[in-house]
Amino acid sequence: MDYIKVILTSLLSVISLFIIAKLIGHKQISQLDFFDYITGITIGSIGAELATELENPWKPLIAMVIYGICSISLSFVASKFQKSRKYINGTPTIIMNNGKLYRKNMKKAKLELSEFMLMCRQAGYFNINDIQTAVFEHNGKLSVLPVSDKRPLNPNDMDIKVKTEYIQTEIIMDGKILEENLKRTGLNLTWLDKELKKQGYSKASEIFLGVCDNNNKLSLFDYADK
């Protein structure tokens, strides 16, 4: 009987975590602020407790729901009321600007000088003199604006006009033709068969991945490990 209870409470825990996670929304770890991070850990811990709570599973379930409601409510308030964002999410802090490091701002952000140098290197700036402005974001990431003569060259600098690029469409995945995607591009199986033969393949099952761009250029990747 206890085994059945464990199975039921485990399923309840998984379903509850899934629903709450969907309601809270998807964020990458690097995008989580401190409260989101703590809330996520807490909800996960309560979910684990719920999976093994056989006597009163509703207690941890209610706690999970309350944490989820609080997180969703704060996200809603932050999205609707701009002034509340600095209290809920925090504000960006300028660490460096025009060749000057702001020690008070670093203390405010609880950022050590060695950590700042590490973040600069991770962003690709090994020479601090190449940095015009460095901003410590509320999610713990460092945003860097390079000095004008150190930033990457782009087509606008050379008055070159470039065509707009669009996302590629998957036509073949793991040897199977995605016919809906093929139709969405305005192409058909006859065209695909010709392109396969043109590139030296006899059938789609030989292809691991096939993608098509907006110019109807088909790029094929076969099973290299075979």
Residue, then its C-alpha position, 0 to 999 in steps of 0.5 A: m500500500d505504501y508503494i502505491k502512495v509513493i507512486l501517487t505522491s511522486l506523480l503529484s509532485v511531478i505534475s505540480l512542478f510541471i504546471i508551476a514551471k509552465l506558469i512561471g515561464h522559461k528563463q535561462i539560468s543566466q537570466l534569473d534574478f536572485f529571487d527567481y533563483i531562490t524561489g526555483i530552488t525552494i519549489g524544487s525542494i518542496g517538490a522533492e518533499l511532496a514526493t515522499e510525504l505519504e501522510n499529508p501530501w497537501k501541505p507541501l503542495i499548498a506551499m508549492v502553490i503559494y511560492g508559485i503564486c508569489s513568483i508569478s505575482l511579482s513578475f506581473v507587478a514588475s511588468k505592469f508597474q515600471k517603478s517597481r522593477k528596481y525594487i523587485n529585479g534591481t537596477p543596472t550598475i555602471i562599473m566603468n565609464n570613460g576609462k574610470l572605475y567606480r569603486k562605490n558602484m562596485k561595492k554597491a553591486k558586491l562585485e570584487l575587482s578580480e571578479f570584474m576582471l574575470m567578467c571582462r576576459q569572459a566577454g573577450y576583453f583582455n585589455i581593460n583600455d578597450i572598454q568604454t562602458a561596463v554595466f553590471e546587470h541585475n541578473g549578474k551579467l556584465s554588459v560591455l561597450p567597447v571604445s569606438d576604434k576597438r569595436p568590430l567592423n560592420p557593413n554600415d561602416m563601409d557603406i555596404k548594403v547586405k541582404t536580409e537573412y532569415i532563419q533556416t527551415e529544417i527539411i530533413m531530420d534524422g532521415k525523415i522528411l518534414e513535409e509540413n516544413l517543406k510545404r511552408t517554404g513553397l517547395n515539394l518532394t520533387w524538388l527535394d528529390k532533385e536536390l538530393k541527387k544533385q548533392g550525391y544522395s539517393k534518398a532522405s534516409e541517408i541525411f541526418l539533417g537538411v536545412c533550407d534557407n530563403n534562397n532555396k539553398l539546401s544544406l545537407f549533413d549526413y551521418a558522419d559517424k557511419 
